[in-house]
């Protein structure tokens, strides 16, 4: 029982995790498990020690609350930032994909235009040398003179 460590030392009392040391009357009492924070009628928070002797219960609660708050805020900020970045990267990828499709279509049209120009040039050369077949009768026999 924790009361056996009363009037001894804080370190001896707090070796047992279920004990609470009160500096006002140097007593070791059972930690009130039903209420998370011990009531002031039991021992004032500034004089109560739990876990370690060098920090009072009031400062311990404040420190734990600050650390928990910082962790929650940092997790929230990270989640929001990641969601924002993911949304931005998706829109950026969509823009790049659209731009690539546009360039691909432009290259295809330029290629078709160059192919048409080549065909016209070749037909002109064939016509010049008499190699162009008659368009009225495409199946006429080619005669070599």
C-alpha positions in Angstrom: 0.0 0.0 0.0 1.2 3.5 -0.7 0.5 4.7 2.8 3.4 2.6 4.0 5.8 5.0 2.2 4.4 8.1 4.1 7.0 10.1 6.0 9.9 8.4 4.1 11.0 10.1 0.8 9.4 11.1 -2.5 11.6 8.7 -4.5 10.7 5.7 -2.5 7.0 6.5 -2.8 7.1 7.1 -6.5 8.8 3.8 -7.2 5.3 2.4 -7.2 3.4 3.9 -10.1 0.0 3.8 -8.4 1.3 6.2 -5.7 1.1 10.0 -5.4 3.4 12.0 -3.2 2.1 15.2 -1.5 4.8 17.7 -0.3 2.4 19.6 2.0 2.3 16.9 4.6 5.0 14.5 3.2 2.4 11.7 2.6 2.3 9.0 0.1 -1.3 8.3 -1.1 -2.9 6.0 -3.6 -3.4 7.8 -6.9 -7.2 8.5 -7.4 -7.7 6.4 -10.5 -11.4 7.2 -10.8 -10.7 10.9 -11.4 -7.9 11.6 -13.8 -6.7 14.7 -11.9 -6.5 14.4 -8.1 -8.8 16.7 -6.3 -7.4 19.7 -4.4 -8.9 18.3 -1.1 -6.5 15.4 -1.4 -3.4 17.5 -2.3 -3.0 20.7 -4.2 -1.6 20.2 -7.8 1.4 22.4 -7.1 2.5 20.2 -4.2 1.6 16.8 -5.8 4.2 14.7 -7.5 3.5 11.6 -9.7 6.0 9.7 -11.7 9.0 12.0 -10.9 9.8 14.1 -7.9 11.4 17.0 -9.6 8.2 18.2 -11.4 4.9 19.0 -9.8 1.6 17.6 -11.1 0.4 21.0 -12.3 3.5 21.5 -14.5 3.3 17.9 -15.7 -0.3 18.3 -16.9 0.6 21.6 -18.6 3.6 20.0 -20.3 1.7 17.0 -21.5 -1.1 19.2 -22.8 1.3 21.4 -24.7 3.1 18.4 -26.2 -0.2 16.7 -27.2 -1.4 20.0 -28.7 1.8 20.5 -30.7 1.5 16.9 -32.0 -2.1 17.4 -33.0 -1.5 20.7 -34.7 1.6 19.3 -36.6 -0.4 16.3 -37.8 -3.3 18.5 -38.9 -0.9 20.9 -40.7 0.9 17.9 -42.4 -2.4 16.4 -43.5 -3.7 19.7 -44.9 -0.4 20.4 -46.7 -0.2 16.9 -48.2 -3.8 17.1 -49.4 -3.1 20.5 -51.0 0.1 19.3 -52.6 -1.6 16.2 -53.9 -4.4 18.3 -55.4 -2.0 20.7 -56.9 0.2 18.0 -58.4 -2.8 16.3 -59.9 -3.9 19.6 -61.6 -0.3 20.2 -62.8 -0.2 16.6 -64.2 -3.5 17.2 -66.0 -2.2 20.4 -67.5 1.0 18.7 -68.6 -0.9 15.8 -70.1 -3.2 18.2 -72.0 -0.2 20.1 -73.2 1.5 16.9 -74.4 -1.7 15.8 -76.3 -1.9 19.2 -77.9 1.7 19.1 -79.1 1.2 15.5 -80.3 -1.8 16.6 -82.4 0.2 19.5 -83.8 3.1 17.3 -84.8 0.7 14.8 -86.4 -0.9 17.6 -88.5 2.5 19.0 -89.5 3.5 15.5 -90.5 0.4 15.0 -92.7 1.0 18.4 -94.3 4.6 17.5 -95.1 3.5 14.2 -96.5 0.9 15.9 -98.7 3.6 18.4 -99.9 6.0 15.5 -100.7 3.3 13.7 -102.6 2.6 16.8 -104.7 6.3 17.3 -105.4 6.8 13.7 -106.4 3.7 13.8 -108.7 5.1 17.0 -110.2 8.5 15.2 -110.9 6.6 12.1 -112.3 4.6 14.4 -114.5 7.7 16.1 -115.7 9.4 12.9 -116.8 6.2 11.3 -118.0 5.9 8.7 -115.3 2.5 9.9 -114.0 -0.2 7.5 -114.9 -3.4 8.8 -116.5 -5.9 9.6 -113.9 -8.8 8.6 -116.2 -7.4 5.1 -116.7 -5.2 4.1 -113.8 -4.9 0.5 -115.1 -3.3 1.5 -118.4 -0.1 -0.4 -119.3 3.2 1.4 -118.7 5.2 1.4 -121.9 8.9 2.0 -121.9 10.0 4.0 -124.9 
